[in-house]
Amino acid sequence: VMNEINHHDFIIRTLNEWFEKHYMELNIRNTSLIENEDFKILFITNGSSEEACILCSCRAKVHLTKFRQNFSLSNYYKHMKSKSCTMIKKKKIINCTTDDQSNIDDDHDSSDDEIPESTASSKRKRFKK
């Protein structure tokens, strides 16, 4: 019998596994989903019936359907892939900004004396007659 703690652990584990497999498809790198920051899990028990939903940080409330003993996360996966999920959009922006900053830092690290091999050879070709 699954209790709320078991359901919670299952949802977190499954969500992390899915994100690890799909982060490139979402154009996101070097990040993960963080509970209570990117999403919250809510459980509602009415007698013998159990319900769960995920509140995305973009304010969308996604109901999870129950499949056998566990909750299915497919509705939340669809939401994150949709254009309406601003939480994923923000993660893309943060990653782009971080990548741009690291490229700038890399550019500043190289000295003026260093010329990449391909650049040096292409410059020589221009002067040959």
GUTI-140738 format. One record per atom (N, C-alpha, C): residue in one letter; x, z, y negated. Coordinates in nm, 4 decimals. Atoms other than C-alpha are relative to their C-alpha. Layout:
<nukols>
type:A | u:X | w:Z | v:Y
...
</nukols>
This chain:
<nukols>
type:V | u:0.0851 | w:0.0000 | v:0.1178
type:V | u:0.0000 | w:0.0000 | v:0.0000
type:V | u:0.0898 | w:0.0000 | v:-0.1243
type:M | u:-0.0777 | w:0.0119 | v:0.1237
type:M | u:0.1393 | w:-0.1041 | v:-0.3399
type:M | u:-0.0568 | w:0.0936 | v:-0.1059
type:N | u:0.0446 | w:-0.0810 | v:0.1134
type:N | u:0.1244 | w:0.1472 | v:-0.6227
type:N | u:0.0537 | w:-0.0629 | v:-0.1293
type:E | u:-0.0376 | w:0.0567 | v:0.1295
type:E | u:0.1838 | w:0.0881 | v:-0.9930
type:E | u:0.1516 | w:-0.0165 | v:-0.0149
type:I | u:-0.1462 | w:0.0082 | v:0.0083
type:I | u:0.5583 | w:0.1593 | v:-0.9675
type:I | u:0.0511 | w:-0.1183 | v:0.0811
type:N | u:-0.0407 | w:0.1129 | v:-0.0836
type:N | u:0.5959 | w:-0.0893 | v:-0.6820
type:N | u:-0.0372 | w:-0.1331 | v:-0.0653
type:H | u:0.0418 | w:0.1221 | v:0.0696
type:H | u:0.3958 | w:-0.3520 | v:-0.8740
type:H | u:0.0935 | w:-0.0288 | v:-0.1174
type:H | u:-0.0884 | w:0.0140 | v:0.1153
type:H | u:0.6079 | w:-0.2924 | v:-1.1833
type:H | u:0.1365 | w:-0.0535 | v:0.0439
type:D | u:-0.1311 | w:0.0426 | v:-0.0497
type:D | u:0.9345 | w:-0.3259 | v:-0.9882
type:D | u:-0.0040 | w:-0.1441 | v:0.0497
type:F | u:0.0158 | w:0.1365 | v:-0.0500
type:F | u:0.8076 | w:-0.6422 | v:-0.8176
type:F | u:-0.0064 | w:-0.0998 | v:-0.1160
type:I | u:0.0154 | w:0.0902 | v:0.1148
type:I | u:0.7071 | w:-0.8007 | v:-1.1503
type:I | u:0.1332 | w:-0.0180 | v:-0.0724
type:I | u:-0.1293 | w:0.0075 | v:0.0694
type:I | u:1.0401 | w:-0.7184 | v:-1.3175
type:I | u:0.0999 | w:-0.0815 | v:0.0817
type:R | u:-0.0944 | w:0.0708 | v:-0.0871
type:R | u:1.2467 | w:-0.8407 | v:-1.0209
type:R | u:-0.0334 | w:-0.1493 | v:0.0061
type:T | u:0.0431 | w:0.1392 | v:-0.0109
type:T | u:1.0424 | w:-1.1614 | v:-0.9849
type:T | u:0.0203 | w:-0.0739 | v:-0.1316
type:L | u:-0.0173 | w:0.0610 | v:0.1320
type:L | u:1.0493 | w:-1.2316 | v:-1.3579
type:L | u:0.1480 | w:-0.0287 | v:-0.0278
type:N | u:-0.1440 | w:0.0202 | v:0.0191
type:N | u:1.4286 | w:-1.1869 | v:-1.3720
type:N | u:0.0533 | w:-0.1129 | v:0.0877
type:E | u:-0.0425 | w:0.1077 | v:-0.0897
type:E | u:1.4786 | w:-1.4136 | v:-1.0694
type:E | u:-0.0444 | w:-0.1355 | v:-0.0541
type:W | u:0.0520 | w:0.1257 | v:0.0542
type:W | u:1.2576 | w:-1.6823 | v:-1.2249
type:W | u:0.0800 | w:-0.0415 | v:-0.1232
type:F | u:-0.0719 | w:0.0302 | v:0.1234
type:F | u:1.4353 | w:-1.6594 | v:-1.5608
type:F | u:0.1417 | w:-0.0479 | v:0.0293
type:E | u:-0.1351 | w:0.0423 | v:-0.0375
type:E | u:1.7788 | w:-1.6884 | v:-1.3959
type:E | u:0.0010 | w:-0.1442 | v:0.0502
type:K | u:0.0086 | w:0.1369 | v:-0.0524
type:K | u:1.6638 | w:-2.0109 | v:-1.2281
type:K | u:-0.0411 | w:-0.1011 | v:-0.1064
type:H | u:0.0589 | w:0.0934 | v:0.0959
type:H | u:1.4942 | w:-2.1622 | v:-1.5361
type:H | u:0.0542 | w:0.0085 | v:-0.1425
type:Y | u:-0.0456 | w:-0.0161 | v:0.1378
type:Y | u:1.6902 | w:-2.0517 | v:-1.8430
type:Y | u:0.0588 | w:-0.1291 | v:-0.0573
type:M | u:-0.0566 | w:0.1257 | v:0.0510
type:M | u:1.8709 | w:-2.3872 | v:-1.8688
type:M | u:-0.1104 | w:-0.0991 | v:-0.0349
type:E | u:0.1155 | w:0.0864 | v:0.0262
type:E | u:1.5410 | w:-2.5742 | v:-1.8474
type:E | u:-0.0650 | w:0.0367 | v:-0.1338
type:L | u:0.0562 | w:-0.0485 | v:0.1261
type:L | u:1.4248 | w:-2.3628 | v:-2.1427
type:L | u:0.0990 | w:-0.0130 | v:-0.1166
type:N | u:-0.1063 | w:0.0154 | v:0.1008
type:N | u:1.7493 | w:-2.4435 | v:-2.3311
type:N | u:0.0446 | w:0.1333 | v:-0.0585
type:I | u:-0.0439 | w:-0.1334 | v:0.0415
type:I | u:1.8525 | w:-2.0789 | v:-2.3449
type:I | u:0.1216 | w:0.0368 | v:0.0841
type:R | u:-0.1178 | w:-0.0450 | v:-0.0725
type:R | u:2.1927 | w:-1.9379 | v:-2.2532
type:R | u:0.0359 | w:0.1418 | v:-0.0413
type:N | u:-0.0566 | w:-0.1320 | v:0.0311
type:N | u:2.3601 | w:-1.5987 | v:-2.2396
type:N | u:-0.1032 | w:0.1025 | v:-0.0452
type:T | u:0.1016 | w:-0.0978 | v:0.0362
type:T | u:2.0437 | w:-1.3956 | v:-2.2552
type:T | u:-0.0845 | w:0.0331 | v:0.1220
type:S | u:0.0945 | w:-0.0370 | v:-0.1052
type:S | u:1.7804 | w:-1.2285 | v:-2.0428
type:S | u:-0.1275 | w:0.0481 | v:-0.0679
type:L | u:0.1248 | w:-0.0547 | v:0.0522
type:L | u:1.4263 | w:-1.1041 | v:-2.0820
type:L | u:0.0092 | w:0.1518 | v:0.0038
type:I | u:-0.0120 | w:-0.1453 | v:0.0107
type:I | u:1.4058 | w:-0.7439 | v:-2.1959
type:I | u:-0.1391 | w:0.0611 | v:-0.0113
type:E | u:0.1298 | w:-0.0677 | v:0.0007
type:E | u:1.1069 | w:-0.5277 | v:-2.1121
type:E | u:-0.0110 | w:0.0868 | v:-0.1249
type:N | u:0.0342 | w:-0.0745 | v:0.1214
type:N | u:0.9426 | w:-0.3592 | v:-2.4136
type:N | u:0.0625 | w:-0.0584 | v:-0.1267
type:E | u:-0.0489 | w:0.0733 | v:0.1170
type:E | u:1.1261 | w:-0.6007 | v:-2.6433
type:E | u:-0.0585 | w:-0.1414 | v:0.0025
type:D | u:0.0534 | w:0.1357 | v:-0.0156
type:D | u:1.0303 | w:-0.9472 | v:-2.5119
type:D | u:-0.1410 | w:0.0004 | v:0.0588
type:F | u:0.1310 | w:-0.0084 | v:-0.0652
type:F | u:0.7275 | w:-0.8374 | v:-2.3108
type:F | u:-0.0291 | w:0.1442 | v:0.0398
type:K | u:0.0439 | w:-0.1295 | v:-0.0530
type:K | u:0.5269 | w:-0.5358 | v:-2.1930
type:K | u:-0.0945 | w:-0.0274 | v:0.1157
type:I | u:0.0887 | w:0.0126 | v:-0.1157
type:I | u:0.3473 | w:-0.4906 | v:-1.8627
type:I | u:-0.1061 | w:0.1082 | v:-0.0098
type:L | u:0.1117 | w:-0.0947 | v:0.0015
type:L | u:0.0044 | w:-0.3278 | v:-1.8606
type:L | u:-0.0735 | w:-0.0051 | v:0.1328
type:F | u:0.0798 | w:-0.0102 | v:-0.1222
type:F | u:-0.1815 | w:-0.2063 | v:-1.5538
type:F | u:-0.1314 | w:0.0682 | v:-0.0326
type:I | u:0.1334 | w:-0.0574 | v:0.0177
type:I | u:-0.5528 | w:-0.1338 | v:-1.5466
type:I | u:-0.0587 | w:0.0214 | v:0.1388
type:T | u:0.0603 | w:-0.0307 | v:-0.1288
type:T | u:-0.7120 | w:0.0415 | v:-1.2519
type:T | u:-0.1437 | w:0.0441 | v:-0.0221
type:N | u:0.1423 | w:-0.0354 | v:0.0037
type:N | u:-1.0897 | w:0.0475 | v:-1.2186
type:N | u:-0.0447 | w:0.0292 | v:0.1423
type:G | u:0.0364 | w:-0.0361 | v:-0.1369
type:G | u:-1.1653 | w:0.2384 | v:-0.9039
type:G | u:0.0977 | w:-0.0617 | v:0.0977
type:S | u:-0.0863 | w:0.0631 | v:-0.0994
type:S | u:-1.0310 | w:0.0234 | v:-0.6221
type:S | u:0.0607 | w:-0.1315 | v:-0.0505
type:S | u:-0.0531 | w:0.1275 | v:0.0500
type:S | u:-0.9628 | w:-0.2847 | v:-0.8371
type:S | u:0.1180 | w:0.0236 | v:-0.0938
type:E | u:-0.1201 | w:-0.0089 | v:0.0827
type:E | u:-0.6207 | w:-0.3319 | v:-0.9944
type:E | u:0.0145 | w:-0.1295 | v:-0.0792
type:E | u:-0.0256 | w:0.1155 | v:0.0851
type:E | u:-0.5469 | w:-0.5623 | v:-1.2848
type:E | u:0.1318 | w:0.0224 | v:-0.0718
type:A | u:-0.1250 | w:-0.0083 | v:0.0756
type:A | u:-0.2260 | w:-0.6424 | v:-1.4658
type:A | u:0.0051 | w:-0.1144 | v:-0.0997
type:C | u:-0.0232 | w:0.1065 | v:0.0974
type:C | u:-0.1307 | w:-0.8374 | v:-1.7726
type:C | u:0.1352 | w:0.0241 | v:-0.0655
type:I | u:-0.1257 | w:-0.0081 | v:0.0734
type:I | u:0.1823 | w:-0.9121 | v:-1.9686
type:I | u:-0.0302 | w:-0.0308 | v:-0.1456
type:L | u:0.0089 | w:0.0236 | v:0.1436
type:L | u:0.1879 | w:-0.8781 | v:-2.3447
type:L | u:0.1342 | w:-0.0560 | v:-0.0450
type:C | u:-0.1216 | w:0.0652 | v:0.0477
type:C | u:0.4439 | w:-1.1256 | v:-2.4730
type:C | u:0.0259 | w:0.0473 | v:-0.1429
type:S | u:-0.0305 | w:-0.0442 | v:0.1366
type:S | u:0.6250 | w:-1.0314 | v:-2.7932
type:S | u:-0.0527 | w:-0.0973 | v:-0.1050
type:C | u:0.0613 | w:0.0939 | v:0.0950
type:C | u:0.4666 | w:-1.3419 | v:-2.9507
type:C | u:-0.1493 | w:0.0287 | v:-0.0145
type:R | u:0.1371 | w:-0.0512 | v:0.0106
type:R | u:0.1359 | w:-1.1496 | v:-2.9217
type:R | u:-0.0993 | w:-0.0649 | v:0.0963
type:A | u:0.0895 | w:0.0573 | v:-0.1007
type:A | u:-0.0047 | w:-1.3536 | v:-2.6319
type:A | u:-0.0209 | w:0.1025 | v:0.1113
type:K | u:0.0328 | w:-0.0890 | v:-0.1111
type:K | u:-0.1806 | w:-1.1530 | v:-2.3619
type:K | u:-0.0301 | w:-0.0888 | v:0.1203
type:V | u:0.0112 | w:0.0858 | v:-0.1173
type:V | u:-0.1400 | w:-1.3151 | v:-2.0203
type:V | u:-0.0448 | w:0.0839 | v:0.1190
type:H | u:0.0522 | w:-0.0713 | v:-0.1167
type:H | u:-0.3537 | w:-1.1940 | v:-1.7301
type:H | u:0.0672 | w:-0.0514 | v:0.1262
type:L | u:-0.0632 | w:0.0355 | v:-0.1265
type:L | u:-0.1851 | w:-1.1881 | v:-1.3914
type:L | u:-0.1034 | w:0.0072 | v:0.1111
type:T | u:0.0927 | w:-0.0011 | v:-0.1132
type:T | u:-0.3855 | w:-1.2834 | v:-1.0866
type:T | u:0.0684 | w:0.0658 | v:0.1186
type:K | u:-0.0548 | w:-0.0664 | v:-0.1171
type:K | u:-0.3428 | w:-1.0935 | v:-0.7649
type:K | u:-0.0016 | w:-0.0971 | v:0.1170
type:F | u:-0.0137 | w:0.0858 | v:-0.1171
type:F | u:-0.2183 | w:-1.2874 | v:-0.4645
type:F | u:0.0475 | w:0.0876 | v:0.1144
type:R | u:-0.0223 | w:-0.0950 | v:-0.1098
type:R | u:-0.2336 | w:-1.0883 | v:-0.1414
type:R | u:0.0198 | w:0.1393 | v:-0.0591
type:Q | u:-0.0204 | w:-0.1354 | v:0.0530
type:Q | u:-0.0769 | w:-0.7536 | v:-0.2352
type:Q | u:0.0680 | w:0.0025 | v:-0.1366
type:N | u:-0.0777 | w:0.0034 | v:0.1243
type:N | u:0.1280 | w:-0.8665 | v:-0.5372
type:N | u:-0.0690 | w:-0.0815 | v:-0.1082
type:F | u:0.0500 | w:0.0787 | v:0.1121
type:F | u:0.0549 | w:-1.0082 | v:-0.8793
type:F | u:0.0839 | w:-0.1267 | v:-0.0137
type:S | u:-0.0663 | w:0.1283 | v:0.0214
type:S | u:0.1385 | w:-1.3725 | v:-0.9451
type:S | u:0.0373 | w:-0.0126 | v:-0.1473
type:L | u:-0.0487 | w:0.0137 | v:0.1374
type:L | u:0.3451 | w:-1.4446 | v:-1.2556
type:L | u:-0.0113 | w:-0.1429 | v:-0.0523
type:S | u:0.0044 | w:0.1414 | v:0.0394
type:S | u:0.2668 | w:-1.8174 | v:-1.2728
type:S | u:-0.0628 | w:-0.0206 | v:-0.1377
type:N | u:0.0605 | w:0.0138 | v:0.1333
type:N | u:0.0436 | w:-1.7727 | v:-1.5795
type:N | u:0.1008 | w:0.0333 | v:-0.1105
type:Y | u:-0.1003 | w:-0.0363 | v:0.1007
type:Y | u:0.3270 | w:-1.6036 | v:-1.7677
type:Y | u:0.1115 | w:-0.1042 | v:-0.0056
type:Y | u:-0.0999 | w:0.1067 | v:-0.0012
type:Y | u:0.5766 | w:-1.8702 | v:-1.6562
type:Y | u:-0.0494 | w:-0.1186 | v:-0.0824
type:K | u:0.0584 | w:0.1119 | v:0.0757
type:K | u:0.3413 | w:-2.1377 | v:-1.7936
type:K | u:0.0026 | w:0.0303 | v:-0.1494
type:H | u:-0.0007 | w:-0.0395 | v:0.1412
type:H | u:0.3119 | w:-1.9446 | v:-2.1187
type:H | u:0.1401 | w:-0.0152 | v:-0.0600
type:M | u:-0.1361 | w:0.0076 | v:0.0543
type:M | u:0.6902 | w:-1.9179 | v:-2.1635
type:M | u:0.0477 | w:-0.1442 | v:-0.0150
type:K | u:-0.0378 | w:0.1416 | v:0.0083
type:K | u:0.7290 | w:-2.2917 | v:-2.1002
type:K | u:-0.0786 | w:-0.0741 | v:-0.1079
type:S | u:0.0849 | w:0.0668 | v:0.0989
type:S | u:0.4554 | w:-2.3741 | v:-2.3521
type:S | u:0.0648 | w:0.0034 | v:-0.1382
type:K | u:-0.0524 | w:0.0049 | v:0.1368
type:K | u:0.5267 | w:-2.4637 | v:-2.7138
type:K | u:-0.0519 | w:0.1155 | v:-0.0848
type:S | u:0.0593 | w:-0.1082 | v:0.0792
type:S | u:0.3143 | w:-2.1700 | v:-2.8291
type:S | u:0.0748 | w:0.1332 | v:0.0136
type:C | u:-0.0726 | w:-0.1259 | v:-0.0199
type:C | u:0.5565 | w:-1.9008 | v:-2.7033
type:C | u:0.1149 | w:0.0105 | v:-0.1005
type:T | u:-0.1026 | w:-0.0149 | v:0.1033
type:T | u:0.7504 | w:-1.8005 | v:-3.0139
type:T | u:0.1146 | w:0.0910 | v:0.0441
type:M | u:-0.1070 | w:-0.0854 | v:-0.0511
type:M | u:0.9495 | w:-1.5411 | v:-2.8176
type:M | u:0.1120 | w:-0.0879 | v:0.0567
type:I | u:-0.0998 | w:0.0913 | v:-0.0560
type:I | u:1.1260 | w:-1.8217 | v:-2.6263
type:I | u:0.0638 | w:-0.0816 | v:-0.1122
type:K | u:-0.0551 | w:0.0757 | v:0.1134
type:K | u:1.1648 | w:-2.0229 | v:-2.9485
type:K | u:0.1044 | w:0.0830 | v:-0.0743
type:K | u:-0.0955 | w:-0.0875 | v:0.0690
type:K | u:1.3373 | w:-1.7238 | v:-3.1115
type:K | u:0.1289 | w:0.0137 | v:0.0806
type:K | u:-0.1195 | w:-0.0092 | v:-0.0842
type:K | u:1.5732 | w:-1.6923 | v:-2.8147
type:K | u:0.0828 | w:-0.1277 | v:-0.0116
type:K | u:-0.0722 | w:0.1265 | v:0.0181
type:K | u:1.6611 | w:-2.0614 | v:-2.8561
type:K | u:0.0741 | w:0.0008 | v:-0.1328
type:I | u:-0.0611 | w:-0.0040 | v:0.1328
type:I | u:1.7306 | w:-2.0106 | v:-3.2273
type:I | u:0.1194 | w:0.0944 | v:0.0000
type:I | u:-0.1090 | w:-0.0978 | v:-0.0065
type:I | u:1.9430 | w:-1.7019 | v:-3.1620
type:I | u:0.1186 | w:-0.0598 | v:0.0741
type:N | u:-0.1076 | w:0.0619 | v:-0.0762
type:N | u:2.1426 | w:-1.8933 | v:-2.9001
type:N | u:0.0675 | w:-0.1106 | v:-0.0787
type:C | u:-0.0582 | w:0.1076 | v:0.0815
type:C | u:2.1905 | w:-2.1927 | v:-3.1306
type:C | u:0.0880 | w:0.0589 | v:-0.1087
type:T | u:-0.0766 | w:-0.0648 | v:0.1058
type:T | u:2.3080 | w:-1.9657 | v:-3.4110
type:T | u:0.1276 | w:0.0607 | v:0.0566
type:T | u:-0.1165 | w:-0.0601 | v:-0.0645
type:T | u:2.5422 | w:-1.7796 | v:-3.1761
type:T | u:0.0989 | w:-0.1077 | v:0.0407
type:D | u:-0.0876 | w:0.1097 | v:-0.0403
type:D | u:2.6798 | w:-2.1073 | v:-3.0367
type:D | u:0.0673 | w:-0.0625 | v:-0.1211
type:D | u:-0.0566 | w:0.0577 | v:0.1215
type:D | u:2.7282 | w:-2.2495 | v:-3.3868
type:D | u:0.1086 | w:0.0907 | v:-0.0563
type:Q | u:-0.0973 | w:-0.0953 | v:0.0529
type:Q | u:2.9089 | w:-1.9336 | v:-3.4970
type:Q | u:0.1267 | w:-0.0005 | v:0.0844
type:S | u:-0.1187 | w:0.0008 | v:-0.0853
type:S | u:3.1403 | w:-1.9419 | v:-3.1936
type:S | u:0.0780 | w:-0.1293 | v:-0.0189
type:N | u:-0.0696 | w:0.1253 | v:0.0276
type:N | u:3.2197 | w:-2.3089 | v:-3.2660
type:N | u:0.0768 | w:0.0090 | v:-0.1312
type:I | u:-0.0678 | w:-0.0187 | v:0.1281
type:I | u:3.3055 | w:-2.2178 | v:-3.6255
type:I | u:0.1229 | w:0.0874 | v:0.0195
type:D | u:-0.1124 | w:-0.0882 | v:-0.0272
type:D | u:3.5258 | w:-1.9336 | v:-3.5028
type:D | u:0.1106 | w:-0.0752 | v:0.0725
type:D | u:-0.0979 | w:0.0783 | v:-0.0740
type:D | u:3.6977 | w:-2.1728 | v:-3.2597
type:D | u:0.0739 | w:-0.0952 | v:-0.0936
type:D | u:-0.0609 | w:0.0925 | v:0.0947
type:D | u:3.7603 | w:-2.4213 | v:-3.5416
type:D | u:0.1011 | w:0.0717 | v:-0.0888
type:H | u:-0.0898 | w:-0.0754 | v:0.0863
type:H | u:3.9199 | w:-2.1524 | v:-3.7580
type:H | u:0.1234 | w:0.0472 | v:0.0754
type:D | u:-0.1122 | w:-0.0459 | v:-0.0798
type:D | u:4.1453 | w:-2.0434 | v:-3.4724
type:D | u:0.1080 | w:-0.1068 | v:0.0133
type:S | u:-0.0991 | w:0.1055 | v:-0.0187
type:S | u:4.3165 | w:-2.3827 | v:-3.4452
type:S | u:0.0780 | w:-0.0208 | v:-0.1298
type:S | u:-0.0833 | w:0.0188 | v:0.1193
type:S | u:4.6079 | w:-2.4432 | v:-3.6798
type:S | u:0.0023 | w:-0.1469 | v:-0.0389
type:D | u:-0.0065 | w:0.1371 | v:0.0495
type:D | u:4.6627 | w:-2.7542 | v:-3.8912
type:D | u:0.1056 | w:-0.0813 | v:0.0739
type:D | u:-0.1069 | w:0.0698 | v:-0.0708
type:D | u:4.9748 | w:-2.8382 | v:-3.6867
type:D | u:-0.0482 | w:-0.0598 | v:0.1314
type:E | u:0.0485 | w:0.0460 | v:-0.1292
type:E | u:4.7717 | w:-2.8903 | v:-3.3723
type:E | u:-0.0894 | w:-0.1212 | v:-0.0179
type:I | u:0.0843 | w:0.1191 | v:-0.0011
type:I | u:4.6322 | w:-3.2385 | v:-3.3212
type:I | u:-0.0299 | w:-0.0295 | v:0.1457
type:P | u:0.0332 | w:0.0286 | v:-0.1393
type:P | u:4.4429 | w:-3.3038 | v:-3.0000
type:P | u:0.0629 | w:-0.1311 | v:0.0441
type:E | u:-0.0653 | w:0.1174 | v:-0.0576
type:E | u:4.6072 | w:-3.5601 | v:-2.7718
type:E | u:-0.0760 | w:-0.1281 | v:-0.0296
type:S | u:0.0798 | w:0.1205 | v:0.0216
type:S | u:4.3199 | w:-3.8079 | v:-2.8033
type:S | u:-0.0002 | w:-0.0405 | v:-0.1470
type:T | u:-0.0007 | w:0.0298 | v:0.1431
type:T | u:4.3203 | w:-3.7820 | v:-3.1840
type:T | u:0.1341 | w:-0.0598 | v:-0.0406
type:A | u:-0.1331 | w:0.0490 | v:0.0347
type:A | u:4.6957 | w:-3.8331 | v:-3.2104
type:A | u:0.0191 | w:-0.1428 | v:0.0491
type:S | u:-0.0185 | w:0.1345 | v:-0.0536
type:S | u:4.6942 | w:-4.1385 | v:-2.9863
type:S | u:-0.0906 | w:-0.1001 | v:-0.0696
type:S | u:0.0887 | w:0.0937 | v:0.0683
type:S | u:4.3934 | w:-4.2918 | v:-3.1623
type:S | u:0.0514 | w:-0.0307 | v:-0.1398
type:K | u:-0.0571 | w:0.0253 | v:0.1324
type:K | u:4.5662 | w:-4.2507 | v:-3.5002
type:K | u:0.1172 | w:-0.0965 | v:0.0100
type:R | u:-0.1128 | w:0.0900 | v:-0.0188
type:R | u:4.8783 | w:-4.4241 | v:-3.3676
type:R | u:-0.0473 | w:-0.1429 | v:0.0208
type:K | u:0.0506 | w:0.1336 | v:-0.0287
type:K | u:4.6717 | w:-4.7170 | v:-3.2461
type:K | u:-0.0414 | w:-0.0713 | v:-0.1274
type:R | u:0.0436 | w:0.0612 | v:0.1254
type:R | u:4.5374 | w:-4.7780 | v:-3.5952
type:R | u:0.1174 | w:-0.0600 | v:-0.0775
type:F | u:-0.1148 | w:0.0458 | v:0.0768
type:F | u:4.8862 | w:-4.8237 | v:-3.7377
type:F | u:0.0775 | w:-0.1103 | v:0.0703
type:K | u:-0.0692 | w:0.1068 | v:-0.0722
type:K | u:5.0059 | w:-5.0635 | v:-3.4675
type:K | u:-0.0522 | w:-0.1345 | v:-0.0445
type:K | u:0.0397 | w:0.1359 | v:0.0394
type:K | u:5.0031 | w:-5.4327 | v:-3.5568
type:K | u:0.0215 | w:-0.0966 | v:0.1111
</nukols>
